[in-house]
């Protein structure tokens, strides 16, 4: 379908483009900016006056819960949530049931996702068979099946010789290993940041050293193997500083942070609010300040939603027994905009949008995240002046639990376009002008 989007403010951080102009789509691609190409006749014209058009969001951590956990969420529900949030590309961890450790399972997931005609789904393959930390998977076969990297999800490898072999294997083929830094033993069984608040509440703690010890080990193994590593969801000031130093040393490392850690601290647990039971845990204000600084200076490359839908039964438990996780796909854009608002001018809108579009696309090596002519027409059109309240009714995701319940957030997605196809359009979100 040929589509013309009129009068939108186009923001493309990758190409340093911020201008009110028209954008033209044909055959699933962006074919022109500003003026229509010769012989272009739009089948649909969208009046986007007062709206902002950005590349579709790229989310580096979104659990879709299929296969194996359909009682928590389904591909259909979560990809629809992605469309509501303007997320057009997402990376999903391998901790499904069965684990994504065989090519056939990866192919099944990607084909089921394609059949939904919504967001592009890019799986991470398991680094070890069954995520057990023992035998390495056939990474080459998994890559051929569609995996963009290899991960242990939330299961650290206790045997460092196995991790070294995995990094050596990955380095041989140029694969990226995605790891969340967490020591296999220190902090095991912890449910909150190890500090004054967890002590007062009587909750088992996860000390910062669980993250930093894992990072120190990882950096040593990277230097030995030459592997490229993406560090997932940093949570501490010490962790941010170690990554900063590793980048200065020239190690091939990138990292992200979960959107929850941009805004919240362990104080938001309040009176044992299970919605704030997350992995990694929310840490203290000093850690949050360091995360904000790391996002500003480029130490932290990207922000992800860390979307982990959890069903009601698993959250309606005492804090220590509740399942960790929160929905995030529909909140990622709005919480990025809130970050800009809260910064009072310190964070630019372009900088925030970069962290959820071009930057994550680049580090995951995806052909996404920009508005250049010739690029895929994966787009998010939103109203920056509109606000919405987060509650169970406003969330499309099957997971209704988030520490942001009750918040009023900025930014409402009006239209999500994937491959030139209008995958989501909010009723009354913008006017569709009749084609003459």
C-alpha positions, 0 to 999 in steps of 0.5 A: 500500500502507498501511504503518505503521512502529512505534516508530522514532526519526523525525528530520526536520531540515527541521521540527526533529522528533526523536521516537520515534513511529509513521509511517503511509503511504497512497497514496504519501504520509505520512498521519500521525505518532503516531496512525493516521488514521481507518479506517487499516488497515495492509497491512504493519507494520514494527517499527522499535524501535531504528532511525532513520527519516529522509527518503530521502537526496538526492544532488546528484552521482551518475553512473549511467553510462548512456547510453554507459558501461554497461561501467562501470555500468548504471542497474539496478546503480546505482539498486539501489546507491542503494536500499542506501544509502537514496538516494531522489532523485539528480541526475546530471551531463550527461557521458554519451555522448551528452551530455545536450544534447537533450530526447529524450535527457533524456526517454529517461533519465528514462523508463528510470529510472522503469521501474526503480521505484527512486530518483527521477532528476533530470538536469542538462542540458548548458549548452553543446552537447556540453559543448564550451563554444561554443554554448548548448543549448536550456535551456528545452526541456531544462527541460521534458524534466525537467532541474533545472539546467544544468552543464558537468560536469568541462569548464570553459568557457574563453571567459568571454563564452560563460559570461556568455551562458549565465548571462544565458540562465539568469537570464532563465528563473530556471534554476540553473547548476551549475558546478564551479570549475576554471580551464580551463588552470591545473592542466589535466592535474594528478592530485593537489593541488599541494603537498609530497606531489605533488612528492615523488611526482612527480605533476602538481599542481592548485593551489588557484588553479585553483579560486579563479580560477574562483570570482572569475570566476564571482562577477563574471559572477553580479553582471552577469547576476543568475544563480543558481549552485550551486557543485559540490564545493568542495575548498579552504580558499580556495574555502570562504572565497570562497563565504562572502564571496559569500554575505555579499555577497548573491549567489544562490549555494549549494554542496556538497562531496563526502563524500570531502573531508569525511574524507580528505586528499592524504596518503590517496593513500599509495603511489599508491593509485588509489582516491584518484584523485579530481576535484577532488583530495584536498587538505591538512589545512588545506583539510579543516579549512576544509571541516568548518568550512564545513559547521558554519557553513552556508557549505557547504549540502550533502554529495554522494556524488560517485558515479563508478563506474570499472571495474577496468581503468581503476583498475589503472593507475599513479596518473597514468593511472588514471581519476578517480572512486569509488563513493559512493551506498552510503557517503553515509549511513555516512560522514555518520554517521562524520562525527558520530562523529569530531566527538565531539559537535561535529556533531549527528546532525540537522545531518549528516542535514540536509546529505544530505536537506533541504538538498540537496532545497531547493537543487535545488528538489525536493519531497523531504527531509522527513517532514511529513504530506502529503509523498511517502513517500520514506524511509530506515530504518537501524540506527545501532548496526550496522556494516559493512565496505566491500569489493567484496562488500559493494558493490552498485554495479558500481563497486567502487573507493573510498578507503574500502575496508577501513573499518568504517562505522556505520549499516546501511540496513534499508529504503528506501521510494520513493513509498510502495513498499518498494524495498529491505528488508535480510534480517533488517533489521527485523521485519515484524509480521503484520497482524491 
